[in-house]
Amino acid sequence: MSDMNDNDVPEITIYSSAQCPYCDRAKDLLTRKGVSFKEIRIDLDPLAKDTMIEQTGRRTVPQIYIGALHVGGCDDLYALERSGELDKLLA
């Protein structure tokens, strides 16, 4: 997906890997929300994996940032959606 973003939406970054159903679900939700995101594939870039682990303290993907806020993984993103908080973060 594009790393370009609408001016009124914070930059969204998602650390992901191939063949990851949770990554696909998270990206699908963001796409349905109409926002673009920067995808960093840790399976293609070992240094990116190290950076992700250092920043988040987690080893699993996806790891999602909205602006500077680490929102967590797929389940965390969907929890934000259910609570209505995701729309606030994207505004």
N, CA, C and O of each residue as an XYZ file, in Angstrom:
364
protein
N       0.841     -1.177      0.000
C       0.000      0.000      0.000
C       0.879      1.231      0.000
O       2.076      1.153      0.277
N       0.308      2.316     -0.297
C       1.027      3.570     -0.441
C       1.529      4.086      0.901
O       0.925      3.830      1.943
N       2.639      4.813      0.864
C       3.077      5.470      2.080
C       2.612      6.926      2.093
O       2.949      7.676      3.008
N       1.850      7.322      1.095
C       1.255      8.652      1.074
C       0.046      8.635      1.991
O      -0.572      7.588      2.183
N      -0.293      9.772      2.553
C      -1.405      9.826      3.475
C      -2.143     11.133      3.301
O      -1.562     12.136      2.886
N      -3.432     11.120      3.620
C      -4.212     12.345      3.587
C      -3.640     13.297      4.631
O      -3.160     12.869      5.680
N      -3.698     14.602      4.330
C      -3.098     15.579      5.226
C      -3.755     15.613      6.595
O      -3.101     15.946      7.583
N      -5.043     15.274      6.673
C      -5.744     15.384      7.946
C      -5.720     14.101      8.764
O      -6.310     14.052      9.843
N      -5.064     13.082      8.284
C      -4.989     11.809      8.992
C      -3.538     11.583      9.412
O      -2.627     11.759      8.603
N      -3.316     11.191     10.676
C      -1.926     10.920     11.076
C      -1.331      9.786     10.252
O      -2.054      8.915      9.768
N      -0.013      9.802     10.097
C       0.641      8.724      9.352
C       0.435      7.404     10.088
O       0.605      7.323     11.304
N       0.072      6.387      9.342
C      -0.146      5.061      9.901
C       0.954      4.150      9.367
O       1.207      4.095      8.163
N       1.601      3.439     10.282
C       2.656      2.500      9.918
C       2.266      1.132     10.454
O       1.839      1.001     11.601
N       2.418      0.120      9.619
C       2.122     -1.242     10.034
C       3.311     -2.134      9.698
O       3.702     -2.270      8.538
N       3.869     -2.729     10.732
C       4.906     -3.743     10.539
C       4.185     -5.049     10.243
O       3.278     -5.438     10.979
N       4.581     -5.727      9.175
C       3.876     -6.935      8.764
C       4.844     -7.941      8.161
O       6.041     -7.688      8.026
N       4.279     -9.099      7.800
C       5.039    -10.095      7.052
C       4.079    -10.811      6.107
O       2.860    -10.709      6.245
N       4.643    -11.525      5.159
C       3.834    -12.260      4.188
C       3.110    -13.403      4.889
O       3.564    -13.901      5.920
N       1.999    -13.805      4.329
C       1.265    -14.970      4.809
C       0.879    -14.825      6.278
O       0.944    -15.786      7.044
N       0.482    -13.632      6.658
C       0.071    -13.342      8.031
C      -1.392    -12.918      7.999
O      -1.697    -11.792      7.607
N      -2.303    -13.806      8.406
C      -3.723    -13.456      8.342
C      -4.091    -12.272      9.238
O      -5.006    -11.516      8.912
N      -3.392    -12.103     10.358
C      -3.679    -10.973     11.231
C      -3.247     -9.664     10.577
O      -3.914     -8.640     10.721
N      -2.134     -9.705      9.863
C      -1.690     -8.530      9.111
C      -2.731     -8.177      8.050
O      -3.085     -7.010      7.881
N      -3.216     -9.193      7.339
C      -4.220     -8.965      6.298
C      -5.489     -8.368      6.885
O      -6.062     -7.448      6.303
N      -5.936     -8.874      8.030
C      -7.155     -8.341      8.667
C      -6.966     -6.886      9.070
O      -7.858     -6.062      8.869
N      -5.812     -6.568      9.634
C      -5.540     -5.192     10.055
C      -5.503     -4.264      8.844
O      -6.088     -3.181      8.867
N      -4.817     -4.688      7.793
C      -4.736     -3.858      6.583
C      -6.110     -3.703      5.943
O      -6.433     -2.631      5.430
N      -6.921     -4.754      5.963
C      -8.281     -4.664      5.417
C      -9.113     -3.637      6.172
O      -9.829     -2.846      5.559
N      -9.022     -3.644      7.503
C      -9.780     -2.675      8.290
C      -9.350     -1.250      7.960
O     -10.193     -0.374      7.765
N      -8.052     -1.019      7.898
C      -7.570      0.329      7.577
C      -8.002      0.743      6.179
O      -8.358      1.900      5.956
N      -7.973     -0.183      5.247
C      -8.407      0.111      3.886
C      -9.899      0.453      3.863
O     -10.310      1.398      3.190
N     -10.705     -0.314      4.595
C     -12.146     -0.020      4.673
C     -12.416      1.335      5.300
O     -13.416      1.983      4.991
N     -11.521      1.762      6.182
C     -11.642      3.082      6.800
C     -11.242      4.191      5.834
O     -11.452      5.371      6.113
N     -10.668      3.807      4.703
C     -10.299      4.794      3.694
C      -9.002      5.520      3.980
O      -8.766      6.608      3.454
N      -8.162      4.926      4.808
C      -6.885      5.567      5.115
C      -5.748      4.774      4.477
O      -5.833      3.557      4.312
N      -4.709      5.474      4.131
C      -3.539      4.807      3.584
C      -2.548      4.569      4.712
O      -2.648      5.160      5.787
N      -1.611      3.711      4.450
C      -0.643      3.371      5.482
C       0.668      2.974      4.834
O       0.728      2.597      3.663
N       1.712      3.074      5.636
C       3.046      2.646      5.229
C       3.252      1.255      5.795
O       3.155      1.049      7.005
N       3.535      0.306      4.925
C       3.746     -1.070      5.355
C       5.235     -1.365      5.361
O       5.937     -1.096      4.386
N       5.714     -1.922      6.473
C       7.113     -2.313      6.595
C       7.131     -3.823      6.770
O       6.672     -4.345      7.786
N       7.658     -4.512      5.783
C       7.684     -5.982      5.789
C       8.930     -6.472      6.513
O      10.039     -6.375      5.989
N       8.741     -6.997      7.716
C       9.896     -7.448      8.496
C      10.481     -8.749      7.974
O      11.628     -9.077      8.277
N       9.696     -9.503      7.183
C      10.246    -10.730      6.610
C      11.210    -10.434      5.468
O      11.991    -11.301      5.074
N      11.162     -9.228      4.940
C      12.063     -8.826      3.864
C      13.222     -7.972      4.369
O      14.199     -7.756      3.651
N      13.111     -7.488      5.603
C      14.101     -6.555      6.133
C      14.397     -6.881      7.595
O      13.688     -6.412      8.486
N      15.442     -7.683      7.856
C      15.764     -8.055      9.238
C      16.032     -6.861     10.154
O      15.738     -6.920     11.348
N      16.583     -5.787      9.609
C      16.819     -4.596     10.430
C      15.503     -3.969     10.873
O      15.399     -3.456     11.988
N      14.499     -4.009     10.002
C      13.181     -3.483     10.369
C      12.572     -4.320     11.487
O      11.906     -3.785     12.374
N      12.799     -5.629     11.447
C      12.301     -6.496     12.519
C      12.952     -6.110     13.839
O      12.270     -6.004     14.858
N      14.262     -5.900     13.830
C      14.964     -5.486     15.045
C      14.421     -4.154     15.562
O      14.224     -3.980     16.765
N      14.182     -3.222     14.647
C      13.638     -1.916     15.030
C      12.255     -2.074     15.651
O      11.962     -1.460     16.677
N      11.408     -2.889     15.038
C      10.065     -3.120     15.561
C      10.129     -3.675     16.979
O       9.427     -3.193     17.867
N      10.965     -4.684     17.193
C      11.084     -5.304     18.515
C      11.593     -4.290     19.535
O      11.101     -4.231     20.662
N      12.572     -3.502     19.134
C      13.131     -2.483     20.028
C      12.073     -1.444     20.402
O      11.977     -1.047     21.564
N      11.277     -1.003     19.421
C      10.279      0.045     19.663
C       9.082     -0.458     20.446
O       8.567      0.248     21.313
N       8.630     -1.673     20.149
C       7.367     -2.149     20.707
C       7.534     -3.136     21.853
O       6.626     -3.308     22.666
N       8.699     -3.786     21.921
C       8.885     -4.848     22.887
C       8.152     -6.128     22.502
O       8.074     -7.065     23.296
N       7.622     -6.168     21.297
C       6.869     -7.325     20.818
C       7.570     -7.926     19.602
O       8.249     -7.233     18.845
N       7.383     -9.239     19.440
C       8.022     -9.960     18.343
C       7.036    -10.373     17.260
O       7.444    -10.861     16.206
N       5.748    -10.183     17.504
C       4.729    -10.637     16.562
C       4.237     -9.494     15.685
O       4.313     -8.323     16.056
N       3.735     -9.863     14.521
C       3.134     -8.887     13.618
C       1.649     -9.191     13.498
O       1.220    -10.326     13.705
N       0.877     -8.183     13.167
C       1.292     -6.821     12.869
C       1.538     -6.016     14.144
O       1.038     -6.346     15.219
N       2.308     -4.973     13.992
C       2.446     -3.930     15.003
C       2.094     -2.636     14.303
O       2.650     -2.320     13.251
N       1.179     -1.892     14.879
C       0.567     -0.766     14.188
C       0.783      0.520     14.975
O       0.599      0.571     16.191
N       1.175      1.547     14.248
C       1.306      2.892     14.805
C       0.331      3.817     14.085
O       0.201      3.773     12.862
N      -0.337      4.638     14.850
C      -1.120      5.747     14.298
C      -0.440      6.999     14.812
O      -0.518      7.326     15.997
N       0.232      7.700     13.898
C       1.115      8.767     14.323
C       2.217      8.158     15.178
O       2.810      7.147     14.801
N       2.493      8.766     16.325
C       3.527      8.247     17.223
C       2.978      7.222     18.209
O       3.740      6.634     18.976
N       1.668      7.001     18.198
C       1.024      6.095     19.151
C       1.091      4.653     18.671
O       0.604      4.329     17.588
N       1.692      3.792     19.478
C       1.705      2.362     19.179
C       0.379      1.801     19.668
O       0.130      1.751     20.872
N      -0.480      1.375     18.732
C      -1.787      0.856     19.130
C      -1.757     -0.648     19.358
O      -2.707     -1.200     19.913
N      -0.694     -1.321     18.944
C      -0.566     -2.751     19.175
C      -0.776     -3.543     17.897
O      -0.396     -3.117     16.806
N      -1.396     -4.715     18.062
C      -1.590     -5.625     16.948
C      -3.004     -5.597     16.402
O      -3.762     -4.659     16.646
N      -3.347     -6.634     15.663
C      -4.644     -6.727     15.005
C      -5.793     -6.695     16.009
O      -6.745     -5.933     15.836
N      -5.711     -7.515     17.056
C      -6.782     -7.543     18.047
C      -6.962     -6.180     18.700
O      -8.087     -5.754     18.962
N      -5.855     -5.501     18.961
C      -5.917     -4.169     19.565
C      -6.601     -3.176     18.619
O      -7.408     -2.353     19.050
N      -6.270     -3.263     17.331
C      -6.875     -2.381     16.337
C      -8.383     -2.605     16.261
O      -9.153     -1.645     16.223
N      -8.805     -3.859     16.239
C     -10.234     -4.168     16.185
C     -10.946     -3.761     17.473
O     -12.113     -3.371     17.430
N     -10.267     -3.844     18.615
C     -10.856     -3.383     19.874
C     -11.095     -1.874     19.819
O     -12.121     -1.385     20.290
N     -10.145     -1.143     19.244
C     -10.330      0.300     19.071
C     -11.517      0.584     18.159
O     -12.281      1.519     18.401
N     -11.671     -0.216     17.121
C     -12.793     -0.043     16.199
C     -14.116     -0.283     16.927
O     -15.047      0.512     16.795
N     -14.204     -1.359     17.685
C     -15.450     -1.684     18.411
C     -15.816     -0.607     19.424
O     -16.995     -0.322     19.631
N     -14.819     -0.013     20.049
C     -15.087      1.005     21.087
C     -15.342      2.389     20.500
O     -15.740      3.302     21.225
N     -15.117      2.558     19.184
C     -15.283      3.873     18.565
C     -14.045      4.743     18.652
O     -14.022      5.851     18.118
N     -13.019      4.250     19.320
C     -11.801      5.048     19.491
C     -10.966      5.148     18.221
O     -10.231      6.120     18.044
N     -11.065      4.166     17.340
C     -10.246      4.201     16.127
C     -10.576      5.415     15.281
O      -9.673      6.089     14.786
N     -11.854      5.701     15.109
C     -12.234      6.880     14.322
C     -11.672      8.161     14.927
O     -11.267      9.068     14.199
N     -11.645      8.239     16.250
C     -11.072      9.428     16.917
C      -9.583      9.551     16.622
O      -9.076     10.645     16.375
N      -8.882      8.403     16.652
C      -7.443      8.435     16.378
C      -7.146      8.799     14.923
O      -6.113      9.396     14.620
N      -8.047      8.439     14.046
C      -7.837      8.709     12.619
C      -8.279     10.105     12.221
O      -7.993     10.551     11.110
N      -8.976     10.806     13.118
C      -9.509     12.143     12.791
C      -8.425     13.203     12.862
O      -8.695     14.379     12.618
